[in-house]
Amino acid sequence: MTFASESVPIRLESVGKTFPDGTRALEPLGLDIAAGETLVLLGPSGCGKTTLLRIIAGLETPDAGGRVLFDGTDVTALPIERRNVGMVFQSYALFPNMNVSENVGYGLRIRSVDAKDRERKTEELLALVQLEGYGERRIDQLSGGQRQRVALARALAVRPRALLLDEPLTALDAKLREQLRADIDRLLRSLAITSVYVTHDQSEAMALGDRVAVMESGRIAQIGTPREIYFHPRTAFVADFIGAMNRMPLAPGATESLFRPEDTRIVPADGAQFSGTIVSVFFLGDHTRLMVDCGSSQLLTVETTDRREFRQGEPLHLAVAPEALLLL
Amino acid sequence: MNRPARFWLQLGFTVFVCLFLVVPVVMSVLAGITENFFIGVKSGFTLRWIGEVWTLYDKTVYLSIGIAVACLAVTLVLGVPAAYALARTQNRWARAFEELLVLPVAVPGLATALALILMYGQLRGFRASWTFILVGHVLFTLPFMVRSVLAVMAAIDLKTIEDAAASLGASFYQRFFQVILPNAKPGILAGSLMVVTLSMGEFNITWMLHTPLTQTLPVGLADSYASMRLEIGSAYTIVFFFMIVPLLVALQWLSDRTMKTA
């Protein structure tokens, strides 16, 4: 691939961030990101994920003692313009005074690439993000999805050492989001570029991440592959944040067990571990989601691909396979 | 044509208000080109008074243009970076400063001028030069420049755009001149026209600060009404009118255009 970047491994050493007003945005933490890896920082707003991304980018400096290393070299003191990273923002952050080509070629212009090479590269990049022929368009003539593609092309044009994406899909509507997510996934895989992707959307995190770091109030609660995080969450926070989670004691007097809605099977009465009545029914097309009252403090969520019609008030017998139970 | 009485009442009132406002202007213009205003239009029309204004007061016209241009230069150099700094700073001190900026507009020009005279009146060379008036004009017009540029900068999420430019390797100067200034252009243009227009027409502060050798156009106008025949004062108004109207038209055209692209 012509755009194969000089991807580098990134290492963070006791990187923390305290804002001038005293708020602790980030507890000191260490993190290793392999060259070519896509790491997703996932968490609710205010968990420190954006601050962490901005420290990697060089838009914020970590508290004293923290170090950021690109390929083993300390870049902590380098401002963003000298780190050679590509950034993609939630608000696209395209330059309104430039057309699409000028936006994509801006980094090359800064690097004094001559006009001819710049034009050729810009066209290649526009092809890469499926925007051939859009070069002369003004930014306000583009849809949100097209703008974010331009932003991606602009970030990739300078062959960055890492690509940093800050909630790039959040401003888009659901259908576009899914489509662009697939395109970003294809790009990240084919370019094998070290990427850090910030999102609060767990399905985005699972779909895109080689590894996912779930963050909670300035700390990394758990880091691992999407499968590890989903099937073996280490804390209740992680378990709840990644997908829905049922919790109830499976035997009288036993402690609460945790299990996923899709692992809660509907069984005949004689095989039931527990029973309840349907409180509400949500038919979602490919599956049906049922809220079931089993007498515990919380309603149980059951997801089934069974095509029959469920009714409110209907009794339901349920079971969970032992291997589907989560142990924290 | 069977309209209710109310229609005719409303029409009559509207016409009356329009005439009330327009007739004095027409009379003033007429006075400036009439041979003898006390005899009336039948004395004939002439451009003599306008010519006379030019020989008597041409210096005030040049000085006004000179001060307006200098004032524009100063407000650009001070105002655009100030607006940029305010747009980048999110804390409450910046917001408080923004509020303070309107003070020179709210405080009577007379008070501003008095303060300047109290403070710098003893510096003879400065007091007697046109730059003394310039300082007053800059104080008065700077808020308009800052506010106008700030409004545009706030509308385009300047901070993130600058971060994006930085991530692509642009140094501070490259970001400022290639990204920030071009995108703040509508605000800078609108602010500039505002500053020039206000400076040209400013009377309160200027009247206090001027010396017989540093009369601007509006001050000269007051002088001519006070000491010359009415026809000359009126002709002077026509001269002023022809200088200020193109600026006002440009201002309107520009704000329309900015509205459309925004």
Chai-1 contact restraints between the chains, C-beta under 6 A:
chainA,res_idxA,chainB,res_idxB,connection_type,confidence,min_distance_angstrom,max_distance_angstrom,comment,restraint_id
A,L59,B,D163,contact,1.0,0.0,6.0,A-B,restraint_1
A,I80,B,A166,contact,1.0,0.0,6.0,A-B,restraint_2
A,I80,B,S167,contact,1.0,0.0,6.0,A-B,restraint_3
A,E81,B,A166,contact,1.0,0.0,6.0,A-B,restraint_4
A,E81,B,G169,contact,1.0,0.0,6.0,A-B,restraint_5
A,M87,B,S167,contact,1.0,0.0,6.0,A-B,restraint_6
A,F89,B,T160,contact,1.0,0.0,6.0,A-B,restraint_7
A,S91,B,D157,contact,1.0,0.0,6.0,A-B,restraint_8
A,S91,B,T160,contact,1.0,0.0,6.0,A-B,restraint_9
A,A93,B,T160,contact,1.0,0.0,6.0,A-B,restraint_10
A,A93,B,I161,contact,1.0,0.0,6.0,A-B,restraint_11
A,A93,B,A164,contact,1.0,0.0,6.0,A-B,restraint_12
A,F95,B,V179,contact,1.0,0.0,6.0,A-B,restraint_13
A,P96,B,N183,contact,1.0,0.0,6.0,A-B,restraint_14
A,N97,B,P182,contact,1.0,0.0,6.0,A-B,restraint_15
A,N97,B,N183,contact,1.0,0.0,6.0,A-B,restraint_16
A,Y106,B,L168,contact,1.0,0.0,6.0,A-B,restraint_17
A,G107,B,L168,contact,1.0,0.0,6.0,A-B,restraint_18
A,G107,B,G169,contact,1.0,0.0,6.0,A-B,restraint_19
A,I110,B,L168,contact,1.0,0.0,6.0,A-B,restraint_20
A,I110,B,G169,contact,1.0,0.0,6.0,A-B,restraint_21
A,I110,B,A170,contact,1.0,0.0,6.0,A-B,restraint_22
A,V158,B,L168,contact,1.0,0.0,6.0,A-B,restraint_23
